């Protein structure tokens, strides 16, 4: 007895029990469902069911009953016959490489989506699914913190991933949208450790610059800091030069700065969500443990590695204790924490903004340049420049409904 393969496409107003009614008709004729997918936009349903049924006589009857049921439900039904060769060709595609492209911005425009999907099309890649990760935006009231994110699941072979990423970066710069490109593998779905730079990442300031202002050497220290972040001078050299300029600063000043640290927008939402889903978190900073430990208590961070200020008789000596935490040291700490927690390095995420963050950004399974300097943004795997730190959650594939459960 011959089999027929038919694709049923349904569109119309969504309502409870619709899928149940249609599959009940198929069940009466012993149909085998080969694939099923559904999307709902503004209460309008788009449902596809690919099914196999024996003999032409049965298929004619099932199509007639499906049309009648669609009429009853007030929806439109369309049928497409699929040949066995077409079906088998489709089956072979499931072995292709899979990737995730995530778009982030305060709002997303048709132009931004068009340019990204054009690159995907030019490479002969298939888009399997498009998912909105953020909640719906009101058109009549101003959002205090507008953000929009969609995730594209794509499939196919990419010969030159670097070229592919460069095209996305060019679109990102031109159209002011963040675009992240990741392999959709088992590690992406099982991230377990997130490591943050502190200054200008977890907090919206460079603490050493604030201390310098209070010590009356603001301009000198800022110039050294900026040069180091841009990668123009060695971090260790810049650190020692800046520390000497802080000699004599009172410990009371440190406490005042600590309690007034401006925590980055989205940081609490991000870390609360990560903790609720079992992630480990760490601060790996070229800044100071004095402030890192304050943030650790404030946000519930698991690990802190940073530079320790030398304080004698209540004032800074201009020196430090232990090794300088530079870029290479940050990468070492990331590796050590992952090993201690039994986490594969591919399951780690690193987030930072400066040149001294690049070693850990490049080592981690996912490195994210956050509101970063141009050199860092161009060198990192992914970047976030349009919204707050909770944008990391969308790169992990979290939808707002899962995040807001934590709030």
ABEGO torsion letter per residue (X at the ends): XBBBBBBBBBBEBBBBGAAAAAAAAAAAAGBBBABBBBBBBGGBBBBBBBBBBBEAAAAAAAAAAAAAAAAAAGBBBBBBBBBAAAAAAAAAAAABBBBBBBBBBABBBAAAAAAAAAAAAAAGBBBABBBBABBBBBAABBBABBBBBBBBBBBEBBABAAAAAAAAAAAAAAAGBBBBBBBBBAAAAABABBBBBABGAABBBBAAAAAAAAAGAAAAAAAAAAAAAAGABBAAAAAAAAAAAABGBBAAAAAAAAAABBBBBGAAAAAAAAAAAGBBBBBBBABBAAAAAAAAAAAGBABBBBBBBBBBGGBBAGBBBEBBBBAAAAAAAAAAAAAAAGBBAAABBBBBABAAAAAAAAABABBBBBGBBAAAAAABABBBAABBAAAAAAAAGBBAAAAAAAX
